[in-house]
């Protein structure tokens, strides 16, 4: 019953959401979907709260044990609760100048720095992928070089306008076609997984085994 009840609830609410999406003007399906969307926001907020508690427990344990890098854990706890307290009790709205300053001048630059560090991993992966070991890797290497040359003024200055046109063609035709194929495949996979969850064939999210 512990697994059957969540499956039944998920099936019922999943059907209601689908009816609200495909038939929003039929009966009360649209209103039911809006209500379920509000409940989803509440569940998401609760999940965020649980994540904050878990994050606090993990990093407080590091601080107590003085594990390697525990100083970073102290800063994480201070910043996390400091921003939460300020946003809830002081700023109250996203339009608050102080909140906008912290977001634009602190959070955004730090997030950009973290994402920028990924460029080294991307460069390493690109180097391994661009080694011309086969016909496919050679095509990938040539395409990447054309795109990079077409994206910078130096490439257009040295090779002329054709490299810019070739780069634009690769991105708009070849790359777009590949991405559409990937997106279609991912969407079909997501639909299949969702259907398996709704009918109870996929039970990993409730602690059971998939069939």
N, C-alpha and C positions, 0 to 999 in steps of 0.2 A: 504493500500500500504506500510505503514511503516513496517509491519510484513511480507508481501508477498515478498518484494524485498530481504530482508536478507535470507529468505527461499530459493528463487530461486538461489541466489548466492551460498549459502551453498550447495545446491543440485548439481549445475554444477561443482563446484570445488571439491566436495566430489567424484563425479563420475570420474573426471579427475585423482585424486590421486589414486583411486582404479584401474583404467586402467593402470596407471603408475607402480603400484606395481605388478599387475598380468601379465601385458603385456609390460614389459619395452623395449623390442626390436621390438615392432610393431609400425610402423609409428613414430609419434613424442610424444608418450605417456610418454616415459622416460624423454625427455627434458622438457615437460610440468610439470612433477612431480618435477624435480629439480628446476624449476623456482618458483613453488608454495612453495616448501620447503624454498627457499630464502625469499619469501614474509612472510612466517610464522616466520622466524627468526626476520625480521624487526618488525612484529606485536608483537612478544614476547618482543623485546627490548622496544618498545613503551609502552607495558603494565608494564614493570619494571619501566619505567620513571613515569608513572601515579601512580604506587604504592609508589615510593619515594616521590612524591609530597604529596600524601595522608598521608603518614607516617609523613612527616614533619609538615603538618598542625595539625595532632592529637597531636603530642608531643609538638609543640610550644604552643598550647592551654593549655596543662598541665603546661608548664613552666610559661606562663603568669598568670595563675590562682593559681600557686604554689600549685597544687594538691599533694596529697600524693605520694611520690616517684618521684617527678618531677626532682630530681637530676639525676636519671637514664635516664630520657628523655634527659637531657642535654648531658650526655655522649653518648647516642645513636646517637644524631644529629652530635656531633663532630666526632665520629668514622665513621659514615656512609659517611659524606661528605669528611672527611679527607682521607679515603681509596679511594673514588672515584676520588678526585683531584690527589692524588699521582699516582694511577693506570693509569689515562688518560694522565696526563701531564708530569709525571716524569718517572715512570716505563715503560709505553707504551707496554711492552711485559711481558708475564708470566715468562720469564727466567731471569728477572731482580733480582739481589741478594737481594735488599731491599724488593721487593714484596714477594719473596719466604720466607724471614725471617718473615715478618708480617703474611703470611699465615700459615707457619709451626709452628711458635713460639707463635702466638697470636690467630689467628682465629681457628686453629685446636684444641688447648687445651681448649679454651672456649667452642667450640661446643661439645667436648668430655665431659666437665663438665656438660653441660646442659643435654645431653643424659644420663649421669651417674645418674643424680638426678631422672630419671624416674624409676630407680630400686626400689625405695621405693613404688611407685604406683604398679609396677609389683608384688612386694612381697606381698603387701596387697591384690591384686586381686588373686594371687596364693593361699594365705591362705584361702580366702573364697571359692575358687573353689575346693581346695583339701580336704575339709571336706567330709568325707565318709558318705554321706547321702543316696546314692543309689548305685546300681551296677556300673553305668557309672562313677560316681565320684570316686568310689573305684578303678576301673581300671585306671583312670587318676592319682590317687594318687600313686599307686604302680608303674606305668610306670615312673612317674616323679622321684620317689625315685631311681629307678634303673638307670635312665639316669644320675642323679646327682652323684650317687656313682661311676658310670662308667667313669665320666668325671674328677674325681680327683684321685690322686695317693693313697690317704688314703683308698678310697673304694676298689680299686684293691688290696691293701695290706691286708686289713681285710677279704675280701670275695673271693679273688682269681681272676683268669682270666675270670671266667664265667660271672661276672657282666659287664666286658668290652664288651664281645661278645653279651650279652643280650642288653646292651645299644646301641651298633652299629646296631643290628638287628632291634630294635624298631625305630631308626632314619632312617635307610635305607629302611625298608620295610613298617612298619605301618605308620610312619610319612610321608614318601614320597607319599604313596598311598592317604592319606587324603589330603595332599597339592595339589596333582594333581587333585583330585575331586573339591577342592575349586577353583583352577585356571581355570578349565574347566567351572565351573558354573559362575565365574566372567567374563570370556571371552565371554560366551554366553550372559550374561547380558549386557556387553559393546557393543557387536554387535547389540543387540536389541535396546539399547538406541541410538546408532549411526544411525541406520536405521530410528528410530522414528524422530530424529532430521533432517535427510536428507529429509524425505518426508513431514516434517512440522507438525507431530503429537505432537511433544514435542516442546513447544514454551516458556518455562520458561526462557531460556537464552536471549530472546529478549523482555521480559516483558509481554508475553502473557500467556494464560492458556493452560495446556495440554489437549488433547482430549482423 
